[in-house]
């Protein structure tokens, strides 16, 4: 199975990419998640990889473990691979911005400032209030 696709699927599952999607996007994500959960039933290492990646999506090792489990499951079960490709084709368009739309995603622990914007006219600045202001 295409490594780039497996990586994208692993990241989408780990970050719960359905948050912030349209109704159609959420439905496509939920279908993909159900497909993977069914395929991972009875496979302790696969279930652990999925749970671990969901618990800490910023941990590259956990994402890699999930990628490996997805790739192995697809290699062992051609029907799962076909269904996984189909589910990804349904979800992928909902994860990208087109036609002037914006897709902002932040995951993991954020320490500091985050700006999610489309068009910014002028500057953006962050400042910490002085002790006198707080």
N, C-alpha and C positions, 0 to 999 in steps of 0.2 A: 504494500500500500504506500502511496506517496507520502514521504516523510513530512513535507510541508503541511499537507492536509491533516495528518495525525497530530502534528504540533498544534495547529489551529484548533482542532477539536479538543485536545487536552486542555489548552488554555481557556477555551470557551466553557468547558465543564467546570474547571477549577475556579474560575472567576464568577461563575453563575451569570453568564453573559445575558441572561434573559431580563435582568433588572434594567429598566429603562427602555425596553423594546416595545414596539407596538403590540397589539393583541396577536396579530399574525406571527410576529417574531417570537413572542413568548410561547405560542403554541408549537412552533417549529423547534424551539429549544427544549421544551418539555418532551416532545416526541423523541428527540435525540437522546436526552437524558434517560428516558424510559428504556430505549433500545439498549443503551450501554449497561444500565442496571440489570436488565434481563440477561444480557450476555455474560455479565460478571457473576451471576448467581452461582453459588457453589464453588467459586474460585476465590479463596481467601486472599491470595496475594493481589489479585485484581481489585477486589473490594477495598483492601487496605490502601492500595495506590490511589483509588478514587477518593476515598475518605481523607487521606493525607493531603492530596492536592487541593481539595476543597477547604481543608482546615488552614492551609498556608499557601495560597496561590502564588506568593512571591518567592517561594522556595524552589529554585530551579531543579534541584534533585528530585523533589516530589513530582514536578511536572514531567521530568524525564521518565520517572517510574511509571507514571500514568501513560505516557506515550508508548513505552515498551509493552505495557499490558494491552493497550488498544491494538498495536501492531501485531502482537502475538495472537490475540483473539481473532483478528481479521485473517491472519495467515492460516489459522486452524479451521476457520469456519467461513467459507466463501459466501454463504448466504448473509452472514453478519456483515462481511465487507461490503457487499452490494447494498444492503440496507443502510449501512453507515454512510456510504457515499451519497445515497439518495437523501438521507436525513440532513447531511451537511449541505447538499445543494439547495435544500429548502431553507436552511437557516442562514447560510452565508450572505445572501443579499440583504438581510436585515441587520447585519453587523457592520456594513459599510455605508458611508454617507455618499449620497449622489444628488445631483440636481440642486446644489446649493445647501443641502442639509448638513448638519453637524452631528458627529458621533463622538461624544466625550466619555471616556472610561477612566476611572481611577480605582485601583484595587490595592489591597494590602494596607499596611500601616503608613500613614502619611504624617511626616513630621515637618512642619513648615507650611508654606502657602501653596495653594493650588488655584489655578485659574482655568475655567472651562468657558470658552467663548468661541464665537465665530468671527465676527468682525469687530475689531477694536480700532477706534479712531482716537488718536491721542495716546497718552502713555498709561501704563499700569504701574503702580508702585505699591510697595508694602512697607509699612513702618511699624515699629514696636512703640507703643506709647511710653513716654518717659515716666519715671516714678511719680512725678508731680501730677500727671494726667490720670493715673490709675487710681 
